[in-house]
Amino acid sequence: MVAERPLSSQVVGQLMITYEWSDWRNALFWWIQSVYVEPAWRRQGVFRSMHAKVIERAKADPGVCGVRLYVESENREAQEVYRKVGLKPSSYSVFETDFVLGRQQYLADRPDEA
């Protein structure tokens, strides 16, 4: 999804939706990902507008049980924006094995193996 500047085709924001099947709910979660709003357009309702459209479409689809997104734990500014549009922190935490960053740290700790 893209947000365009009024009266123009200039893209000022974007997000992506991916899908996750929930076997507990027998329906799909839509995940909002890759959110970006041009710095000059932040705090002007661009994300709010895109989020509202996502919620509208998700609610209209009986196969969708909810909308989720993840955010860096230190990104307080984004978290505040998400709270303002009605999103709430989940009871879940994300755990991962990151092969790229893990390898980079491993090599930084052992430069002779790089």
KOLMARTOR-946192 format. One record per residue (C-alpha): x negated, y negated, z negated. Coordinates in steps of 0.001 Angstrom, whole numbers, padded with zeros to 6 digits, always signed. Layout:
<rs>
XYZ...
</rs>
This chain:
<rs>
+000000+000000+000000-001255-003457+000798-000165-006902-000321-000433-009641+002249-000774-013359+001756+002571-015052+002364+003069-016236+005962-000101-014437+007000-001443-010957+007629-004424-011482+005298-004620-008575+002855-005027-009827-000725-004454-006590-002632-004186-002872-002206-003561+000381-004023-003294+004041-003130-000853+006714-004295-001932+010310-004777+000266+013164-005903-000058+015668-008736+002314+018573-009209+003472+018971-012824+004393+022553-013568+005752+021405-016949+008221+019064-015298+008695+020881-011985+008142+017599-010155+005436+015244-008884+003573+012516-010689+002481+009673-008481-000970+008384-009424-001827+004758-008652-005488+004646-007646-008020+002353-006002-006324-000820-007219-007919-003996-005922-006732-007597-005804-008877-010327-004245-010310-012458-007079-008672-015644-005745-005268-013894-005889-005515-012396-009377-003008-013562-011999-000545-014474-009255+001692-011399-009393+000059-009389-006605-000363-006186-008632+002984-006742-010355+004693-006863-006949+002951-003732-005651+003637-001871-008913+007327-002810-008770+007546-001434-005226+005847+001818-006287+008266+002220-009215+011253+001467-006970+010197+004105-004441+009278+006670-007119+012627+006303-008893+014440+006758-005575+012737+010132-005022+014302+012906-007141+011109+014944-006780+009065+012373-008718+008937+012602-012512+006690+009621-013253+003912+007238-012276+000447+007282-013803-002905+005584-013413-006231+005749-015154-008406+002855-016205-011895+002507-017638-011684+002498-021425-013648-000774-021590-011629-002607-018930-009421-004528-021357-008327-007074-018759-006868-004397-016469-005285-002617-019431-003493-005829-020405-002170-006223-016850-000909-002635-016867+000804-003109-020224+002524-006261-018948+004163-004321-016091+005446-001692-018518+002800+001007-018302+001864+002629-021613-001247+004515-022711-000793+008256-022284-001297+010817-025004-003839+012484-022697-007568+011767-022468-009579+012530-019350-012476+014978-019609-014821+015590-016704-018019+017066-015413-019500+014407-013152-022075+015982-010845-023260+012707-009303-023737+010584-012416-024892+013595-014416-027606+014327-011847-028672+010669-011730-029057+010592-015521-030927+013903-015473-033394+012530-012899-033764+009237-014787-034720+011219-017891-037216+013364-015873-038731+011199-013102-041347+013859-012286-038535+016138-010980-037021+013569-008616
</rs>
